[in-house]
Amino acid sequence: MQLAGALSIGLLISICFLDTDVKGAVNNSKLVKKAKTLIWVWLLTISLFILVQISYLLEQPFLSSFELTVIRSYLTQTSIGKSYLIQIIGLIIILSIPIKRILTTYFLLLISLIVIVAPVFQSHGSSSGNHGLAIGALVVHVIAISFWVGGLFGLTQLDKAQKLIALPRFSEIALWSAITVALTGAATAWTRLDTIASWQSKYGAITLFKIFLTITLIGFGALHRKWIIKSDYPSVYRLITGELIVMFVTIFVGSWLSTVAPPDKKIVSTSALLITGIPMPEAPTLSRVLLAYDADGLMLALIIFSVALYIKGVVILSRRGDKWPVGRTVAFALGMSAVDFATSGGLGVYSHFAFANHMLAHMVLGMIAPIGIVLGAPITLALRTLPGGRNKNELGVRGAFVTLLHSKISNFYTNPVVALAIFDGSLFALYFTPLFKNLMQGHSGHIFMSIHFLLTGILFFQVIIGIDPIPRKVPHLVKIIIIFAAMSIHAFFSIALMSASTLIDGGYFASLQRPWATDLLVDQKLGGAIGWAMGEIPILLALVATFIQWLREDKKETGRIDRAADRAAAMGEDDELAQYNRFLSKLNQRDTNQ
């Protein structure tokens, strides 16, 4: 099942990044056919695996697991079953969409990555110590392995000419993947094997074997790069074959490892630890909130990846001799630091245990961090540094990004009314429905909320104060109206929250049995007050920034008109105003003659 998933993803990677497209259209129909076939195999193996799991759980013969009622109950009423259901739905979506355009393939690749990591959230790491780091590292580990193993398999499916074109790009992907696999593997091992005795267990022995295979693969990668430079195609082909064999062994070792329970840790189980994966912290104080840290592996990986790409873009510009404003880099760094503080830092830790702290983290993710990220102009940096097509007909990564920016989807979401509706409307959909309780119960729910808050904030502030190019130019007057509307809606939400006489968490915070801030309704009202205060201040700052941008734009326009008038005067011509007045005079004279 895991091998079929990795190979399916590999073929999608090959279509997206390794094979050359023709002005955005997929060029290799054989590759598409192979991808669809492998995805069908992936779906079949998942279905068989579900039946095997049911057989094990119920201790019954395999053929007895084909009962529809039992299958439906397993897929809808158990956590691991729900993750398999997500996989099935995702694969059906992939199979139902034709692979004809590169942008469509990017979307399908994203769905396939979600599919392959869905069961990871229910792995052994979810119940061990260092919950956030264990799960996040494992998710990123699986994605990196899929890019590394799958990408190499996708490379082998190209013809000789395409292989030589694709090798440098795959080498870059393999390098990033190798680094990621090594780092996340070390992080995952550390969360489970933190004593010498634990390394002597069966789980530790398999982990050591996997480490040996990873080092071997990195060695293959180094030779790979060496032979790319020499363009020694036969040697490269033999190397790829050997690397594939080691990769397949690594995948099966990883599958074996996932079925072996890690050594037991002497952890005192509490309601808080069982529900959140984090021990109950002491009552929050300023120093505790500032100094506490519990790494959320997935969010930390996203931050590191984003910062690494940003730094690489700045370095590329520097090597060209172009300058990138230091202020933008600082703004981006501050925005990413705020994301880390709100997810892994003390604010993120306490957000699991008190609604007021949760709302504080929400405001940082949705209101403060996006301003820094938007002012860092990451889209502009990407447009200036992403690789273009490898021939005159290929759209390339940069071309695909430009196409996405000018697409109907981008045009729809950058509509200020739509951005406002998502930004403020999602508050009511999340907090005044059972969705909030359901999302708070699991790590995947926390990840979803964190990413949602961040992306909706980035979208809103990009439309209002962004310096990156967007499909539509929004007049400053419209921006000001949208800002006032956002302030009003946000205030209404906060007042509704403060006025609520019942808890909206569905019993989540009560189940944690925290010994401090025991009045949950007071804590909820405090969260509403924090949401009001912290929501209005960034929006007011955005209002000030919009006024400043408006004044600067008017000043630039006035300067342009003055320069045009000076040029016209120097050449003995009338300026634009005189020409316009003369035009009106002619129209008036014509009307009088008629």
Helices and strands as residue ranges (DSSP letters): H 2-13, I 14-18, H 29-58, G 62-66, H 68-77, H 79-96, H 102-117, G 118-122, G 124-127, H 131-145, I 146-150, H 151-156, H 160-192, H 196-199, H 202-230, H 233-258, H 271-276, H 286-291, H 297-320, H 326-343, H 346-350, H 355-363, I 364-368, H 369-375, H 378-385, H 396-405, H 408-413, H 416-431, H 435-440, H 443-465, H 476-499, H 508-511, H 520-570, H 576-593
